[in-house]
Amino acid sequence: MIDNKNYIIAIALSMAVLISWHFMVNVPEMERQRIAMEERQAAEQILQEQQAAGTADPATGAPTPSQTRPSTDGTNLGVPLPAGTTQPGAAAPAASRDSALGEAARVEITTPEIRGSLSLRG
């Protein structure tokens, strides 16, 4: 009888963990996905309106990436930023490979399997 009691308690606790996980993790994730989908749909609608009005970039039919607003999940939705502003956190243009290699001191590594160098700066 005691074995059955422990078995039933284990099943009940396992179900409690699974149900708690669903409501604490899955439901908020589904809500974030729903909000992201609504944002994407709104951005697509704005883009369609811009294309219909002729205010989108004529070459590509969309605003340039530096003129669009990122969503809460980090994706670029194509929603235009106000005129004269740039996207926050936009990276500067990348340096060429040769100039990047020449910027910091490097240690050459040459083995039979690998050839290259490591930067001594961070």
Phi and psi restraints in degrees (range 20) as a CNS / XPLOR table:
assign (resid 1 and name C) (resid 2 and name N)
       (resid 2 and name CA) (resid 2 and name C) 1.0 -67.1 20.0 2
assign (resid 2 and name N) (resid 2 and name CA)
       (resid 2 and name C) (resid 3 and name N) 1.0 -31.8 20.0 2
assign (resid 2 and name C) (resid 3 and name N)
       (resid 3 and name CA) (resid 3 and name C) 1.0 -65.4 20.0 2
assign (resid 3 and name N) (resid 3 and name CA)
       (resid 3 and name C) (resid 4 and name N) 1.0 -39.9 20.0 2
assign (resid 3 and name C) (resid 4 and name N)
       (resid 4 and name CA) (resid 4 and name C) 1.0 -66.1 20.0 2
assign (resid 4 and name N) (resid 4 and name CA)
       (resid 4 and name C) (resid 5 and name N) 1.0 -37.7 20.0 2
assign (resid 4 and name C) (resid 5 and name N)
       (resid 5 and name CA) (resid 5 and name C) 1.0 -63.4 20.0 2
assign (resid 5 and name N) (resid 5 and name CA)
       (resid 5 and name C) (resid 6 and name N) 1.0 -46.2 20.0 2
assign (resid 5 and name C) (resid 6 and name N)
       (resid 6 and name CA) (resid 6 and name C) 1.0 -64.2 20.0 2
assign (resid 6 and name N) (resid 6 and name CA)
       (resid 6 and name C) (resid 7 and name N) 1.0 -37.0 20.0 2
assign (resid 6 and name C) (resid 7 and name N)
       (resid 7 and name CA) (resid 7 and name C) 1.0 -64.1 20.0 2
assign (resid 7 and name N) (resid 7 and name CA)
       (resid 7 and name C) (resid 8 and name N) 1.0 -45.2 20.0 2
assign (resid 7 and name C) (resid 8 and name N)
       (resid 8 and name CA) (resid 8 and name C) 1.0 -65.8 20.0 2
assign (resid 8 and name N) (resid 8 and name CA)
       (resid 8 and name C) (resid 9 and name N) 1.0 -40.4 20.0 2
assign (resid 8 and name C) (resid 9 and name N)
       (resid 9 and name CA) (resid 9 and name C) 1.0 -63.8 20.0 2
assign (resid 9 and name N) (resid 9 and name CA)
       (resid 9 and name C) (resid 10 and name N) 1.0 -41.9 20.0 2
assign (resid 9 and name C) (resid 10 and name N)
       (resid 10 and name CA) (resid 10 and name C) 1.0 -62.6 20.0 2
assign (resid 10 and name N) (resid 10 and name CA)
       (resid 10 and name C) (resid 11 and name N) 1.0 -41.9 20.0 2
assign (resid 10 and name C) (resid 11 and name N)
       (resid 11 and name CA) (resid 11 and name C) 1.0 -64.4 20.0 2
assign (resid 11 and name N) (resid 11 and name CA)
       (resid 11 and name C) (resid 12 and name N) 1.0 -44.1 20.0 2
assign (resid 11 and name C) (resid 12 and name N)
       (resid 12 and name CA) (resid 12 and name C) 1.0 -63.8 20.0 2
assign (resid 12 and name N) (resid 12 and name CA)
       (resid 12 and name C) (resid 13 and name N) 1.0 -42.9 20.0 2
assign (resid 12 and name C) (resid 13 and name N)
       (resid 13 and name CA) (resid 13 and name C) 1.0 -66.5 20.0 2
assign (resid 13 and name N) (resid 13 and name CA)
       (resid 13 and name C) (resid 14 and name N) 1.0 -39.2 20.0 2
assign (resid 13 and name C) (resid 14 and name N)
       (resid 14 and name CA) (resid 14 and name C) 1.0 -63.1 20.0 2
assign (resid 14 and name N) (resid 14 and name CA)
       (resid 14 and name C) (resid 15 and name N) 1.0 -42.5 20.0 2
assign (resid 14 and name C) (resid 15 and name N)
       (resid 15 and name CA) (resid 15 and name C) 1.0 -64.5 20.0 2
assign (resid 15 and name N) (resid 15 and name CA)
       (resid 15 and name C) (resid 16 and name N) 1.0 -39.2 20.0 2
assign (resid 15 and name C) (resid 16 and name N)
       (resid 16 and name CA) (resid 16 and name C) 1.0 -62.6 20.0 2
assign (resid 16 and name N) (resid 16 and name CA)
       (resid 16 and name C) (resid 17 and name N) 1.0 -41.1 20.0 2
assign (resid 16 and name C) (resid 17 and name N)
       (resid 17 and name CA) (resid 17 and name C) 1.0 -64.4 20.0 2
assign (resid 17 and name N) (resid 17 and name CA)
       (resid 17 and name C) (resid 18 and name N) 1.0 -45.4 20.0 2
assign (resid 17 and name C) (resid 18 and name N)
       (resid 18 and name CA) (resid 18 and name C) 1.0 -64.2 20.0 2
assign (resid 18 and name N) (resid 18 and name CA)
       (resid 18 and name C) (resid 19 and name N) 1.0 -42.6 20.0 2
assign (resid 18 and name C) (resid 19 and name N)
       (resid 19 and name CA) (resid 19 and name C) 1.0 -67.3 20.0 2
assign (resid 19 and name N) (resid 19 and name CA)
       (resid 19 and name C) (resid 20 and name N) 1.0 -42.0 20.0 2
assign (resid 19 and name C) (resid 20 and name N)
       (resid 20 and name CA) (resid 20 and name C) 1.0 -62.1 20.0 2
assign (resid 20 and name N) (resid 20 and name CA)
       (resid 20 and name C) (resid 21 and name N) 1.0 -43.0 20.0 2
assign (resid 20 and name C) (resid 21 and name N)
       (resid 21 and name CA) (resid 21 and name C) 1.0 -59.4 20.0 2
assign (resid 21 and name N) (resid 21 and name CA)
       (resid 21 and name C) (resid 22 and name N) 1.0 -43.2 20.0 2
assign (resid 21 and name C) (resid 22 and name N)
       (resid 22 and name CA) (resid 22 and name C) 1.0 -60.0 20.0 2
assign (resid 22 and name N) (resid 22 and name CA)
       (resid 22 and name C) (resid 23 and name N) 1.0 -48.0 20.0 2
assign (resid 22 and name C) (resid 23 and name N)
       (resid 23 and name CA) (resid 23 and name C) 1.0 -77.7 20.0 2
assign (resid 23 and name N) (resid 23 and name CA)
       (resid 23 and name C) (resid 24 and name N) 1.0 -25.5 20.0 2
assign (resid 23 and name C) (resid 24 and name N)
       (resid 24 and name CA) (resid 24 and name C) 1.0 -91.7 20.0 2
assign (resid 24 and name N) (resid 24 and name CA)
       (resid 24 and name C) (resid 25 and name N) 1.0 -24.8 20.0 2
assign (resid 24 and name C) (resid 25 and name N)
       (resid 25 and name CA) (resid 25 and name C) 1.0 -117.0 20.0 2
assign (resid 25 and name N) (resid 25 and name CA)
       (resid 25 and name C) (resid 26 and name N) 1.0 -53.1 20.0 2
assign (resid 25 and name C) (resid 26 and name N)
       (resid 26 and name CA) (resid 26 and name C) 1.0 -69.5 20.0 2
assign (resid 26 and name N) (resid 26 and name CA)
       (resid 26 and name C) (resid 27 and name N) 1.0 -42.0 20.0 2
assign (resid 26 and name C) (resid 27 and name N)
       (resid 27 and name CA) (resid 27 and name C) 1.0 -64.0 20.0 2
assign (resid 27 and name N) (resid 27 and name CA)
       (resid 27 and name C) (resid 28 and name N) 1.0 -47.4 20.0 2
assign (resid 27 and name C) (resid 28 and name N)
       (resid 28 and name CA) (resid 28 and name C) 1.0 -62.2 20.0 2
assign (resid 28 and name N) (resid 28 and name CA)
       (resid 28 and name C) (resid 29 and name N) 1.0 -35.6 20.0 2
assign (resid 28 and name C) (resid 29 and name N)
       (resid 29 and name CA) (resid 29 and name C) 1.0 -66.1 20.0 2
assign (resid 29 and name N) (resid 29 and name CA)
       (resid 29 and name C) (resid 30 and name N) 1.0 -42.3 20.0 2
assign (resid 29 and name C) (resid 30 and name N)
       (resid 30 and name CA) (resid 30 and name C) 1.0 -64.2 20.0 2
assign (resid 30 and name N) (resid 30 and name CA)
       (resid 30 and name C) (resid 31 and name N) 1.0 -35.5 20.0 2
assign (resid 30 and name C) (resid 31 and name N)
       (resid 31 and name CA) (resid 31 and name C) 1.0 -66.1 20.0 2
assign (resid 31 and name N) (resid 31 and name CA)
       (resid 31 and name C) (resid 32 and name N) 1.0 -42.4 20.0 2
assign (resid 31 and name C) (resid 32 and name N)
       (resid 32 and name CA) (resid 32 and name C) 1.0 -62.5 20.0 2
assign (resid 32 and name N) (resid 32 and name CA)
       (resid 32 and name C) (resid 33 and name N) 1.0 -40.5 20.0 2
assign (resid 32 and name C) (resid 33 and name N)
       (resid 33 and name CA) (resid 33 and name C) 1.0 -65.9 20.0 2
assign (resid 33 and name N) (resid 33 and name CA)
       (resid 33 and name C) (resid 34 and name N) 1.0 -38.3 20.0 2
assign (resid 33 and name C) (resid 34 and name N)
       (resid 34 and name CA) (resid 34 and name C) 1.0 -65.0 20.0 2
assign (resid 34 and name N) (resid 34 and name CA)
       (resid 34 and name C) (resid 35 and name N) 1.0 -42.6 20.0 2
assign (resid 34 and name C) (resid 35 and name N)
       (resid 35 and name CA) (resid 35 and name C) 1.0 -64.6 20.0 2
assign (resid 35 and name N) (resid 35 and name CA)
       (resid 35 and name C) (resid 36 and name N) 1.0 -43.1 20.0 2
assign (resid 35 and name C) (resid 36 and name N)
       (resid 36 and name CA) (resid 36 and name C) 1.0 -62.4 20.0 2
assign (resid 36 and name N) (resid 36 and name CA)
       (resid 36 and name C) (resid 37 and name N) 1.0 -39.3 20.0 2
assign (resid 36 and name C) (resid 37 and name N)
       (resid 37 and name CA) (resid 37 and name C) 1.0 -65.2 20.0 2
assign (resid 37 and name N) (resid 37 and name CA)
       (resid 37 and name C) (resid 38 and name N) 1.0 -42.3 20.0 2
assign (resid 37 and name C) (resid 38 and name N)
       (resid 38 and name CA) (resid 38 and name C) 1.0 -63.3 20.0 2
assign (resid 38 and name N) (resid 38 and name CA)
       (resid 38 and name C) (resid 39 and name N) 1.0 -40.0 20.0 2
assign (resid 38 and name C) (resid 39 and name N)
       (resid 39 and name CA) (resid 39 and name C) 1.0 -63.1 20.0 2
assign (resid 39 and name N) (resid 39 and name CA)
       (resid 39 and name C) (resid 40 and name N) 1.0 -43.4 20.0 2
assign (resid 39 and name C) (resid 40 and name N)
       (resid 40 and name CA) (resid 40 and name C) 1.0 -62.2 20.0 2
assign (resid 40 and name N) (resid 40 and name CA)
       (resid 40 and name C) (resid 41 and name N) 1.0 -43.0 20.0 2
assign (resid 40 and name C) (resid 41 and name N)
       (resid 41 and name CA) (resid 41 and name C) 1.0 -64.6 20.0 2
assign (resid 41 and name N) (resid 41 and name CA)
       (resid 41 and name C) (resid 42 and name N) 1.0 -40.1 20.0 2
assign (resid 41 and name C) (resid 42 and name N)
       (resid 42 and name CA) (resid 42 and name C) 1.0 -64.0 20.0 2
assign (resid 42 and name N) (resid 42 and name CA)
       (resid 42 and name C) (resid 43 and name N) 1.0 -41.5 20.0 2
assign (resid 42 and name C) (resid 43 and name N)
       (resid 43 and name CA) (resid 43 and name C) 1.0 -64.9 20.0 2
assign (resid 43 and name N) (resid 43 and name CA)
       (resid 43 and name C) (resid 44 and name N) 1.0 -41.1 20.0 2
assign (resid 43 and name C) (resid 44 and name N)
       (resid 44 and name CA) (resid 44 and name C) 1.0 -64.0 20.0 2
assign (resid 44 and name N) (resid 44 and name CA)
       (resid 44 and name C) (resid 45 and name N) 1.0 -38.9 20.0 2
assign (resid 44 and name C) (resid 45 and name N)
       (resid 45 and name CA) (resid 45 and name C) 1.0 -65.6 20.0 2
assign (resid 45 and name N) (resid 45 and name CA)
       (resid 45 and name C) (resid 46 and name N) 1.0 -42.5 20.0 2
assign (resid 45 and name C) (resid 46 and name N)
       (resid 46 and name CA) (resid 46 and name C) 1.0 -62.8 20.0 2
assign (resid 46 and name N) (resid 46 and name CA)
       (resid 46 and name C) (resid 47 and name N) 1.0 -43.3 20.0 2
assign (resid 46 and name C) (resid 47 and name N)
       (resid 47 and name CA) (resid 47 and name C) 1.0 -61.9 20.0 2
assign (resid 47 and name N) (resid 47 and name CA)
       (resid 47 and name C) (resid 48 and name N) 1.0 -42.6 20.0 2
assign (resid 47 and name C) (resid 48 and name N)
       (resid 48 and name CA) (resid 48 and name C) 1.0 -64.0 20.0 2
assign (resid 48 and name N) (resid 48 and name CA)
       (resid 48 and name C) (resid 49 and name N) 1.0 -39.4 20.0 2
assign (resid 48 and name C) (resid 49 and name N)
       (resid 49 and name CA) (resid 49 and name C) 1.0 -65.1 20.0 2
assign (resid 49 and name N) (resid 49 and name CA)
       (resid 49 and name C) (resid 50 and name N) 1.0 -40.2 20.0 2
assign (resid 49 and name C) (resid 50 and name N)
       (resid 50 and name CA) (resid 50 and name C) 1.0 -65.0 20.0 2
assign (resid 50 and name N) (resid 50 and name CA)
       (resid 50 and name C) (resid 51 and name N) 1.0 -42.8 20.0 2
assign (resid 50 and name C) (resid 51 and name N)
       (resid 51 and name CA) (resid 51 and name C) 1.0 -64.9 20.0 2
assign (resid 51 and name N) (resid 51 and name CA)
       (resid 51 and name C) (resid 52 and name N) 1.0 -37.8 20.0 2
assign (resid 51 and name C) (resid 52 and name N)
       (resid 52 and name CA) (resid 52 and name C) 1.0 -68.3 20.0 2
assign (resid 52 and name N) (resid 52 and name CA)
       (resid 52 and name C) (resid 53 and name N) 1.0 -35.7 20.0 2
assign (resid 52 and name C) (resid 53 and name N)
       (resid 53 and name CA) (resid 53 and name C) 1.0 -83.9 20.0 2
assign (resid 53 and name N) (resid 53 and name CA)
       (resid 53 and name C) (resid 54 and name N) 1.0 -12.5 20.0 2
assign (resid 53 and name C) (resid 54 and name N)
       (resid 54 and name CA) (resid 54 and name C) 1.0 81.4 20.0 2
assign (resid 54 and name N) (resid 54 and name CA)
       (resid 54 and name C) (resid 55 and name N) 1.0 18.8 20.0 2
assign (resid 54 and name C) (resid 55 and name N)
       (resid 55 and name CA) (resid 55 and name C) 1.0 -94.6 20.0 2
assign (resid 55 and name N) (resid 55 and name CA)
       (resid 55 and name C) (resid 56 and name N) 1.0 -5.1 20.0 2
assign (resid 55 and name C) (resid 56 and name N)
       (resid 56 and name CA) (resid 56 and name C) 1.0 -78.7 20.0 2
assign (resid 56 and name N) (resid 56 and name CA)
       (resid 56 and name C) (resid 57 and name N) 1.0 164.4 20.0 2
assign (resid 56 and name C) (resid 57 and name N)
       (resid 57 and name CA) (resid 57 and name C) 1.0 -59.2 20.0 2
assign (resid 57 and name N) (resid 57 and name CA)
       (resid 57 and name C) (resid 58 and name N) 1.0 122.0 20.0 2
assign (resid 57 and name C) (resid 58 and name N)
       (resid 58 and name CA) (resid 58 and name C) 1.0 -65.8 20.0 2
assign (resid 58 and name N) (resid 58 and name CA)
       (resid 58 and name C) (resid 59 and name N) 1.0 -27.7 20.0 2
assign (resid 58 and name C) (resid 59 and name N)
       (resid 59 and name CA) (resid 59 and name C) 1.0 -71.2 20.0 2
assign (resid 59 and name N) (resid 59 and name CA)
       (resid 59 and name C) (resid 60 and name N) 1.0 -43.6 20.0 2
assign (resid 59 and name C) (resid 60 and name N)
       (resid 60 and name CA) (resid 60 and name C) 1.0 -110.5 20.0 2
assign (resid 60 and name N) (resid 60 and name CA)
       (resid 60 and name C) (resid 61 and name N) 1.0 -19.5 20.0 2
assign (resid 60 and name C) (resid 61 and name N)
       (resid 61 and name CA) (resid 61 and name C) 1.0 85.4 20.0 2
assign (resid 61 and name N) (resid 61 and name CA)
       (resid 61 and name C) (resid 62 and name N) 1.0 8.5 20.0 2
assign (resid 61 and name C) (resid 62 and name N)
       (resid 62 and name CA) (resid 62 and name C) 1.0 -142.3 20.0 2
assign (resid 62 and name N) (resid 62 and name CA)
       (resid 62 and name C) (resid 63 and name N) 1.0 158.2 20.0 2
assign (resid 62 and name C) (resid 63 and name N)
       (resid 63 and name CA) (resid 63 and name C) 1.0 -64.7 20.0 2
assign (resid 63 and name N) (resid 63 and name CA)
       (resid 63 and name C) (resid 64 and name N) 1.0 153.5 20.0 2
assign (resid 63 and name C) (resid 64 and name N)
       (resid 64 and name CA) (resid 64 and name C) 1.0 -70.7 20.0 2
assign (resid 64 and name N) (resid 64 and name CA)
       (resid 64 and name C) (resid 65 and name N) 1.0 152.7 20.0 2
assign (resid 64 and name C) (resid 65 and name N)
       (resid 65 and name CA) (resid 65 and name C) 1.0 -57.8 20.0 2
assign (resid 65 and name N) (resid 65 and name CA)
       (resid 65 and name C) (resid 66 and name N) 1.0 -33.0 20.0 2
assign (resid 65 and name C) (resid 66 and name N)
       (resid 66 and name CA) (resid 66 and name C) 1.0 -74.3 20.0 2
assign (resid 66 and name N) (resid 66 and name CA)
       (resid 66 and name C) (resid 67 and name N) 1.0 -9.2 20.0 2
assign (resid 66 and name C) (resid 67 and name N)
       (resid 67 and name CA) (resid 67 and name C) 1.0 -107.1 20.0 2
assign (resid 67 and name N) (resid 67 and name CA)
       (resid 67 and name C) (resid 68 and name N) 1.0 11.2 20.0 2
assign (resid 67 and name C) (resid 68 and name N)
       (resid 68 and name CA) (resid 68 and name C) 1.0 -116.0 20.0 2
assign (resid 68 and name N) (resid 68 and name CA)
       (resid 68 and name C) (resid 69 and name N) 1.0 155.0 20.0 2
assign (resid 68 and name C) (resid 69 and name N)
       (resid 69 and name CA) (resid 69 and name C) 1.0 -94.6 20.0 2
assign (resid 69 and name N) (resid 69 and name CA)
       (resid 69 and name C) (resid 70 and name N) 1.0 132.6 20.0 2
assign (resid 69 and name C) (resid 70 and name N)
       (resid 70 and name CA) (resid 70 and name C) 1.0 -76.9 20.0 2
assign (resid 70 and name N) (resid 70 and name CA)
       (resid 70 and name C) (resid 71 and name N) 1.0 154.4 20.0 2
assign (resid 70 and name C) (resid 71 and name N)
       (resid 71 and name CA) (resid 71 and name C) 1.0 -84.9 20.0 2
assign (resid 71 and name N) (resid 71 and name CA)
       (resid 71 and name C) (resid 72 and name N) 1.0 -179.6 20.0 2
assign (resid 71 and name C) (resid 72 and name N)
       (resid 72 and name CA) (resid 72 and name C) 1.0 -68.3 20.0 2
assign (resid 72 and name N) (resid 72 and name CA)
       (resid 72 and name C) (resid 73 and name N) 1.0 -24.1 20.0 2
assign (resid 72 and name C) (resid 73 and name N)
       (resid 73 and name CA) (resid 73 and name C) 1.0 -94.4 20.0 2
assign (resid 73 and name N) (resid 73 and name CA)
       (resid 73 and name C) (resid 74 and name N) 1.0 8.7 20.0 2
assign (resid 73 and name C) (resid 74 and name N)
       (resid 74 and name CA) (resid 74 and name C) 1.0 93.5 20.0 2
assign (resid 74 and name N) (resid 74 and name CA)
       (resid 74 and name C) (resid 75 and name N) 1.0 -6.1 20.0 2
assign (resid 74 and name C) (resid 75 and name N)
       (resid 75 and name CA) (resid 75 and name C) 1.0 -85.8 20.0 2
assign (resid 75 and name N) (resid 75 and name CA)
       (resid 75 and name C) (resid 76 and name N) 1.0 152.4 20.0 2
assign (resid 75 and name C) (resid 76 and name N)
       (resid 76 and name CA) (resid 76 and name C) 1.0 -89.6 20.0 2
assign (resid 76 and name N) (resid 76 and name CA)
       (resid 76 and name C) (resid 77 and name N) 1.0 117.7 20.0 2
assign (resid 76 and name C) (resid 77 and name N)
       (resid 77 and name CA) (resid 77 and name C) 1.0 -91.7 20.0 2
assign (resid 77 and name N) (resid 77 and name CA)
       (resid 77 and name C) (resid 78 and name N) 1.0 -10.3 20.0 2
assign (resid 77 and name C) (resid 78 and name N)
       (resid 78 and name CA) (resid 78 and name C) 1.0 85.3 20.0 2
assign (resid 78 and name N) (resid 78 and name CA)
       (resid 78 and name C) (resid 79 and name N) 1.0 11.7 20.0 2
assign (resid 78 and name C) (resid 79 and name N)
       (resid 79 and name CA) (resid 79 and name C) 1.0 -80.5 20.0 2
assign (resid 79 and name N) (resid 79 and name CA)
       (resid 79 and name C) (resid 80 and name N) 1.0 124.2 20.0 2
assign (resid 79 and name C) (resid 80 and name N)
       (resid 80 and name CA) (resid 80 and name C) 1.0 -65.3 20.0 2
assign (resid 80 and name N) (resid 80 and name CA)
       (resid 80 and name C) (resid 81 and name N) 1.0 143.6 20.0 2
assign (resid 80 and name C) (resid 81 and name N)
       (resid 81 and name CA) (resid 81 and name C) 1.0 -85.6 20.0 2
assign (resid 81 and name N) (resid 81 and name CA)
       (resid 81 and name C) (resid 82 and name N) 1.0 160.9 20.0 2
assign (resid 81 and name C) (resid 82 and name N)
       (resid 82 and name CA) (resid 82 and name C) 1.0 -59.9 20.0 2
assign (resid 82 and name N) (resid 82 and name CA)
       (resid 82 and name C) (resid 83 and name N) 1.0 152.4 20.0 2
assign (resid 82 and name C) (resid 83 and name N)
       (resid 83 and name CA) (resid 83 and name C) 1.0 -60.0 20.0 2
assign (resid 83 and name N) (resid 83 and name CA)
       (resid 83 and name C) (resid 84 and name N) 1.0 140.4 20.0 2
assign (resid 83 and name C) (resid 84 and name N)
       (resid 84 and name CA) (resid 84 and name C) 1.0 84.0 20.0 2
assign (resid 84 and name N) (resid 84 and name CA)
       (resid 84 and name C) (resid 85 and name N) 1.0 2.5 20.0 2
assign (resid 84 and name C) (resid 85 and name N)
       (resid 85 and name CA) (resid 85 and name C) 1.0 -111.2 20.0 2
assign (resid 85 and name N) (resid 85 and name CA)
       (resid 85 and name C) (resid 86 and name N) 1.0 157.5 20.0 2
assign (resid 85 and name C) (resid 86 and name N)
       (resid 86 and name CA) (resid 86 and name C) 1.0 -117.3 20.0 2
assign (resid 86 and name N) (resid 86 and name CA)
       (resid 86 and name C) (resid 87 and name N) 1.0 163.6 20.0 2
assign (resid 86 and name C) (resid 87 and name N)
       (resid 87 and name CA) (resid 87 and name C) 1.0 -67.0 20.0 2
assign (resid 87 and name N) (resid 87 and name CA)
       (resid 87 and name C) (resid 88 and name N) 1.0 130.1 20.0 2
assign (resid 87 and name C) (resid 88 and name N)
       (resid 88 and name CA) (resid 88 and name C) 1.0 -64.9 20.0 2
assign (resid 88 and name N) (resid 88 and name CA)
       (resid 88 and name C) (resid 89 and name N) 1.0 139.5 20.0 2
assign (resid 88 and name C) (resid 89 and name N)
       (resid 89 and name CA) (resid 89 and name C) 1.0 76.9 20.0 2
assign (resid 89 and name N) (resid 89 and name CA)
       (resid 89 and name C) (resid 90 and name N) 1.0 13.3 20.0 2
assign (resid 89 and name C) (resid 90 and name N)
       (resid 90 and name CA) (resid 90 and name C) 1.0 -67.1 20.0 2
assign (resid 90 and name N) (resid 90 and name CA)
       (resid 90 and name C) (resid 91 and name N) 1.0 132.3 20.0 2
assign (resid 90 and name C) (resid 91 and name N)
       (resid 91 and name CA) (resid 91 and name C) 1.0 -78.6 20.0 2
assign (resid 91 and name N) (resid 91 and name CA)
       (resid 91 and name C) (resid 92 and name N) 1.0 148.4 20.0 2
assign (resid 91 and name C) (resid 92 and name N)
       (resid 92 and name CA) (resid 92 and name C) 1.0 -71.0 20.0 2
assign (resid 92 and name N) (resid 92 and name CA)
       (resid 92 and name C) (resid 93 and name N) 1.0 158.1 20.0 2
assign (resid 92 and name C) (resid 93 and name N)
       (resid 93 and name CA) (resid 93 and name C) 1.0 -57.6 20.0 2
assign (resid 93 and name N) (resid 93 and name CA)
       (resid 93 and name C) (resid 94 and name N) 1.0 140.7 20.0 2
assign (resid 93 and name C) (resid 94 and name N)
       (resid 94 and name CA) (resid 94 and name C) 1.0 -70.9 20.0 2
assign (resid 94 and name N) (resid 94 and name CA)
       (resid 94 and name C) (resid 95 and name N) 1.0 144.0 20.0 2
assign (resid 94 and name C) (resid 95 and name N)
       (resid 95 and name CA) (resid 95 and name C) 1.0 -76.5 20.0 2
assign (resid 95 and name N) (resid 95 and name CA)
       (resid 95 and name C) (resid 96 and name N) 1.0 158.7 20.0 2
assign (resid 95 and name C) (resid 96 and name N)
       (resid 96 and name CA) (resid 96 and name C) 1.0 -70.0 20.0 2
assign (resid 96 and name N) (resid 96 and name CA)
       (resid 96 and name C) (resid 97 and name N) 1.0 162.3 20.0 2
assign (resid 96 and name C) (resid 97 and name N)
       (resid 97 and name CA) (resid 97 and name C) 1.0 -61.4 20.0 2
assign (resid 97 and name N) (resid 97 and name CA)
       (resid 97 and name C) (resid 98 and name N) 1.0 -44.7 20.0 2
assign (resid 97 and name C) (resid 98 and name N)
       (resid 98 and name CA) (resid 98 and name C) 1.0 -64.0 20.0 2
assign (resid 98 and name N) (resid 98 and name CA)
       (resid 98 and name C) (resid 99 and name N) 1.0 -42.1 20.0 2
assign (resid 98 and name C) (resid 99 and name N)
       (resid 99 and name CA) (resid 99 and name C) 1.0 -69.7 20.0 2
assign (resid 99 and name N) (resid 99 and name CA)
       (resid 99 and name C) (resid 100 and name N) 1.0 -34.5 20.0 2
assign (resid 99 and name C) (resid 100 and name N)
       (resid 100 and name CA) (resid 100 and name C) 1.0 -67.5 20.0 2
assign (resid 100 and name N) (resid 100 and name CA)
       (resid 100 and name C) (resid 101 and name N) 1.0 -38.2 20.0 2
assign (resid 100 and name C) (resid 101 and name N)
       (resid 101 and name CA) (resid 101 and name C) 1.0 -68.2 20.0 2
assign (resid 101 and name N) (resid 101 and name CA)
       (resid 101 and name C) (resid 102 and name N) 1.0 -31.1 20.0 2
assign (resid 101 and name C) (resid 102 and name N)
       (resid 102 and name CA) (resid 102 and name C) 1.0 -85.5 20.0 2
assign (resid 102 and name N) (resid 102 and name CA)
       (resid 102 and name C) (resid 103 and name N) 1.0 -11.1 20.0 2
assign (resid 102 and name C) (resid 103 and name N)
       (resid 103 and name CA) (resid 103 and name C) 1.0 -69.0 20.0 2
assign (resid 103 and name N) (resid 103 and name CA)
       (resid 103 and name C) (resid 104 and name N) 1.0 -46.1 20.0 2
assign (resid 103 and name C) (resid 104 and name N)
       (resid 104 and name CA) (resid 104 and name C) 1.0 -118.1 20.0 2
assign (resid 104 and name N) (resid 104 and name CA)
       (resid 104 and name C) (resid 105 and name N) 1.0 157.6 20.0 2
assign (resid 104 and name C) (resid 105 and name N)
       (resid 105 and name CA) (resid 105 and name C) 1.0 -65.1 20.0 2
assign (resid 105 and name N) (resid 105 and name CA)
       (resid 105 and name C) (resid 106 and name N) 1.0 142.5 20.0 2
assign (resid 105 and name C) (resid 106 and name N)
       (resid 106 and name CA) (resid 106 and name C) 1.0 -131.3 20.0 2
assign (resid 106 and name N) (resid 106 and name CA)
       (resid 106 and name C) (resid 107 and name N) 1.0 153.8 20.0 2
assign (resid 106 and name C) (resid 107 and name N)
       (resid 107 and name CA) (resid 107 and name C) 1.0 -108.5 20.0 2
assign (resid 107 and name N) (resid 107 and name CA)
       (resid 107 and name C) (resid 108 and name N) 1.0 123.2 20.0 2
assign (resid 107 and name C) (resid 108 and name N)
       (resid 108 and name CA) (resid 108 and name C) 1.0 -74.4 20.0 2
assign (resid 108 and name N) (resid 108 and name CA)
       (resid 108 and name C) (resid 109 and name N) 1.0 139.0 20.0 2
assign (resid 108 and name C) (resid 109 and name N)
       (resid 109 and name CA) (resid 109 and name C) 1.0 -125.9 20.0 2
assign (resid 109 and name N) (resid 109 and name CA)
       (resid 109 and name C) (resid 110 and name N) 1.0 120.4 20.0 2
assign (resid 109 and name C) (resid 110 and name N)
       (resid 110 and name CA) (resid 110 and name C) 1.0 -134.8 20.0 2
assign (resid 110 and name N) (resid 110 and name CA)
       (resid 110 and name C) (resid 111 and name N) 1.0 115.4 20.0 2
assign (resid 110 and name C) (resid 111 and name N)
       (resid 111 and name CA) (resid 111 and name C) 1.0 -132.1 20.0 2
assign (resid 111 and name N) (resid 111 and name CA)
       (resid 111 and name C) (resid 112 and name N) 1.0 171.9 20.0 2
assign (resid 111 and name C) (resid 112 and name N)
       (resid 112 and name CA) (resid 112 and name C) 1.0 -61.3 20.0 2
assign (resid 112 and name N) (resid 112 and name CA)
       (resid 112 and name C) (resid 113 and name N) 1.0 -29.4 20.0 2
assign (resid 112 and name C) (resid 113 and name N)
       (resid 113 and name CA) (resid 113 and name C) 1.0 -97.3 20.0 2
assign (resid 113 and name N) (resid 113 and name CA)
       (resid 113 and name C) (resid 114 and name N) 1.0 -28.8 20.0 2
assign (resid 113 and name C) (resid 114 and name N)
       (resid 114 and name CA) (resid 114 and name C) 1.0 -132.0 20.0 2
assign (resid 114 and name N) (resid 114 and name CA)
       (resid 114 and name C) (resid 115 and name N) 1.0 141.6 20.0 2
assign (resid 114 and name C) (resid 115 and name N)
       (resid 115 and name CA) (resid 115 and name C) 1.0 -137.3 20.0 2
assign (resid 115 and name N) (resid 115 and name CA)
       (resid 115 and name C) (resid 116 and name N) 1.0 130.2 20.0 2
assign (resid 115 and name C) (resid 116 and name N)
       (resid 116 and name CA) (resid 116 and name C) 1.0 174.1 20.0 2
assign (resid 116 and name N) (resid 116 and name CA)
       (resid 116 and name C) (resid 117 and name N) 1.0 -158.4 20.0 2
assign (resid 116 and name C) (resid 117 and name N)
       (resid 117 and name CA) (resid 117 and name C) 1.0 -150.4 20.0 2
assign (resid 117 and name N) (resid 117 and name CA)
       (resid 117 and name C) (resid 118 and name N) 1.0 157.9 20.0 2
assign (resid 117 and name C) (resid 118 and name N)
       (resid 118 and name CA) (resid 118 and name C) 1.0 -121.0 20.0 2
assign (resid 118 and name N) (resid 118 and name CA)
       (resid 118 and name C) (resid 119 and name N) 1.0 139.5 20.0 2
assign (resid 118 and name C) (resid 119 and name N)
       (resid 119 and name CA) (resid 119 and name C) 1.0 -78.1 20.0 2
assign (resid 119 and name N) (resid 119 and name CA)
       (resid 119 and name C) (resid 120 and name N) 1.0 140.4 20.0 2
assign (resid 119 and name C) (resid 120 and name N)
       (resid 120 and name CA) (resid 120 and name C) 1.0 -86.8 20.0 2
assign (resid 120 and name N) (resid 120 and name CA)
       (resid 120 and name C) (resid 121 and name N) 1.0 -6.3 20.0 2
assign (resid 120 and name C) (resid 121 and name N)
       (resid 121 and name CA) (resid 121 and name C) 1.0 -105.8 20.0 2
assign (resid 121 and name N) (resid 121 and name CA)
       (resid 121 and name C) (resid 122 and name N) 1.0 122.2 20.0 2
